[in-house]
Amino acid sequence: MESQKYAIVDLETTGHSQATGDRMIQIAIVIMKDWCIEKTFTSFIHPGKPIPLFIQDLTNITDADVKDALPFEAHADYIYELLQDAVFVAHNTDFDLSFLQAEFKRAGMPKWNGKKIDTVELVKILFPNSLSYKLGDLAADLNIPLANAHRADDDAKACALLLKRCWEELLTLPLSTLEQLHKKSFQLKTNLSQLFFEALQLRRNQVSDDSNFVYYKKIALRKQSTKKKIKQKELSYPASNEEKLTLLNKRFPNFEERPEQFQMMDGIWRNLNNKSEILIEASTGIGKTIGYLIPAIIYAKQNKGKVCISTYTSHLLEQLLSNEIPKAENILGIQINVTRLKGKQNYIDVSVFEQLMKTTDSSYDETLTILQVLVWLTKTETGDLSELNVSGGGQLFIDKIRKSSSKHQKKNRFDYYERAIEESKDADIIVTNHSMLIAELVRHEPIFHQIEGWIIDEAHQFIQAAVNRDESIFSFTNWKYLFGQIGLSTDNQLFSVFQKIALKKQRVPLSFFHQLEKNFIRLGELFDKAMQEIMVSIKESTRNTITDTKQTAFLSELSLNNELLRNVSDVMQSWIDLAEQAAVIFKNDVEQIAPEHQVILEQWEYWIREFKVKLSEWEEIFLKDSEDYSTWIEVDRRNVPGSIRVLKKPINLTTTIRQLFDPIRKNNAIIWTSGTLTVPNNDRFIANQLGIHHEVPLLKLQAPTDYYKGARVFIVNDMPDIQAVSQTDYIESVALAITRSVRTTEGRCFVLFTSQDMLRKTVELIQESELLHDYMLFAQGVTSGSRMRLLKSFQKFSHSVLFGTNSFWEGVDVPGEGLSSVIVVRLPFSAPEEPSFKAKSQILQQQGRNAFTELSLPEAILRFKQGFGRLIRSSQDKGVFIVLDRRIETKSYGVEFLRALPNISVHKLPLQDMVLEIEHWYNIKDEERKQVDKK
């Protein structure tokens, strides 16, 4: 049989839409047979139009490069011929193939017909835990040469090698996994079934070694590697600065001594040994993580105990495990026994996944996710679902296979959660997140025991983690989705299917299902009526206060029918009872349930559990009133009732956090650390919210001034007063200041707003004026995608600007030259009408306290500090911090914002002078860099 020919194609173009005039500027085709490259073709293409600046920036292809190139028509015949009898391969075939087909059509050529393989789709399945599916990132991860990303010739060759790497990866999979991949691959978008079949045929003819796998029914799982007992090495703490320097120099010859880092190490060492508590504010540049890891590890080893490190986000947790702990091992010259612990629902339930695998009617996203999980289970040792990188639609499937928090679950040897708990018993260091720690309050069997010391990193975020843990959110769309999963007897949804199989042997009376459906219809009617009442009520309460499309109102301020809200709860409980009875009758009346019926029954029981969760949520939000919580409704007038959300959040978490830590305080050390714990005139702002006693010492460590030598702060002092001009005029001034600043710093700019409305109007004005037409603009709430997606898109281009509101700045990290300027449009005070802030303010006012000085001002200063913290992440970084809000100069509290920054020079200038000053400074910096490069 003749071997398969693959044509791996990559295009560079002036933009994404051929239909609106975008054209090709480069094409490359790599022909591969028997997994060897046989032939390559590459050429610049004249697009017949200028190449946009951001495309030149992305591809490094300029107008000069294509000046003498021929148009596409001159190459069309040869390209068409190369593709004949080949499988078309590209990294995103939706773009490359459709663009190429449109170019063929424009050149008067017939449509190309053939099979296609999308390597994005393929690597999602075979490398499901890759952090990114971009070609450049995959090439770096898999050691595939790619000198110039976004150049067609290099990209096409890298894509060809990626395809070969995928083939090699396929052949490492167990036979059962390959069979399952092939069986389900016919629902994919490209012709991967052929590739899977070829791998399957080859593997069937080989003697397979499946000794690295265990099986749950037919699903292959990576066998757990037996952890070797780590021989304990005698470690002593480097007490003097000379000893610390010797230790660090041994592993890092050019180590730069940082006295503040040594102070931090000593502070943590003392408190661990004294079993006492301390707060440490460690600014960027101190080396905070190594500062706490070294004493923590030495202490754990010396005392044969455990130290638990808790951080906020999964990203920070992974960074600890993959970067910082190996670095600490290298410094100390030992191996550390580390266990990562997360909440139950972070782990896969293999039995549930096995049941859902039997479902044949899956959407594309579900099918792709099932294939990803099948491959991932042959690789993972933790079973932690956060390792998976799934698309948006696949996340719903992931939620279905999470381990339930129910304490009645049967334990089995494939229980990854229990495995992690068991491993933690022998750990030196346990790494967890704040949410898991807070869950200890309600856990039936506490798991954090026999711990000698606690290090709470990103301590200021512990408050937000407690809020997230304790909040309840009602979403209209989530409830409608839930109703849609059940359906009626006239639909082809779950109720209809379950009814058919339950009535098959005529042991479950039809009248029972009639009652169940009648109840369900009644529930839907009452729910819709309650939503209608909410819409009318919120419209009445905000009649005179509408300033934007978004409306909010406290639940207590609305005139809602409590009897109707209770009726929804009662009817829902009645439906749940009947639905559970139906499942019990079905199980009791059928001696042996057929596998396909078992799947339906398990889905029915799954959705009953989901209804119970929603019922609990409804009662918590609408039927329970508490002074310790604020509850409000949000509606977007452009999408009613679809946008209805009700949020119930705790106002004060001090008691909750104390409940968790007071028992720990008796016998253990607790170290709270963060880059932002204090504000001028209120060192205990975060400590008080965490319920930490005023006698607990606070150690403030600031990096030396030299660390910030690459930073400049500018205050634009000729901006108009927002109170003295119209909003339109003010936005025009803001747009001008932003565009001039961006052009001067050449992009890589964050712009911080306090109002989503002002952000949107400013971005629209900048887009309409085309003042930044050759820059990529990404805006929170305007550009689609999550916060992390916007950040990744922003990082992709050097000529880019990211617009965000206060919420965007928490925990965002853009290292190195990823960020060259931060523009603060308005000092980041919370909006007075923001419900959570308003509720806290009202309580302070009722106590006769000043809500501005005790809440509003310190919160704003912390955000301001965090905004500056995004700018300088290493001593080599350079950047400008620009403030457009005149209040920093005209109001008495303005000086406190400036005092919160490191000790660096502040320049107060008119816009025009600031632009010239920045240009001059950048030119000096560029000259200095050139001189250094010459040396």
Secondary structure, 3 states (H helix, E strand, C coil): CCCCEEEEEEEEECCCCHHHCCCEEEEEEEEEECCEEEEEEEEECCCCCCCCHHHHHHHCCCHHHHCCCCCHHHCHHHHHHHHCCCEEEECCHHHHHHHHHHHHHHCCCCCCCCCEEEHHHHHHHHCCCCCCCCHHHHHHHCCCCCCCCCCHHHHHHHHHHHHHHHHHHHCCCCHHHHHHHHHHHHHCCCCHHHHHHHHHHHHHCCCCCCCCEEEECCEEEECCCCCCCCCCCCCCCCCCHHHHHHHHHHHCCCCCCCHHHHHHHHHHHHHHHHCCEEEEEECCCCCHHHHHHHHHHHHHHHHCCCEEEEECCHHHHHHHHHHHHHHHHHHHCCCCCEEECCCHHHEECHHHHHHHHCCCCCCHHHHHHHHHHHHHHCCCCCCEHHHCCCCCCHHHHHHHCECCCCCCCCCCCCCHHHHHHHHHCCCCEEEEEHHHHHHCCCCCCCCCCCCCEEEECCCCHHHHHHHHHHCEEEEHHHHHHHHHHHCCCCCCCHHHHHHHHHHCCCCCCHHHHHHHHHHHHHHHHHHHHHHHHHHHHHHHHCCCCCCCCEEEEEHHHCCCCHHHHHHHHHHHHHHHHHHHHHHHHHHHHCCCCCHHHHHHHHHHHHHHHHHHHHHHHHHHHHHCCCCCEEEEEEEECCCCCCCCEEEEEECCCHHHHHHHHHHHHCCCEEEEEECCCCECCECCHHHHHCCCCCCCCEEEECCCHHHHCCEEEEEECCCCCCCCCCHHHHHHHHHHHHHHHHHHHCCCEEEECCCHHHHHHHHHHHHHHCCCCCCEEEECCCCCCCHHHHHHHHHHCCCEEEEECHHHHCCCCCCHHHCCEEEECCCCCCCCCCHHHHHHHHHHHHCCCCHHHHHHHHHHHHHHHHHHHCCCCCCCCCEEEEECCCHHHHCCCHHHHHHCCCCCCEEEECHHHHHHHHHHHHHHHHHHHHHHHHC
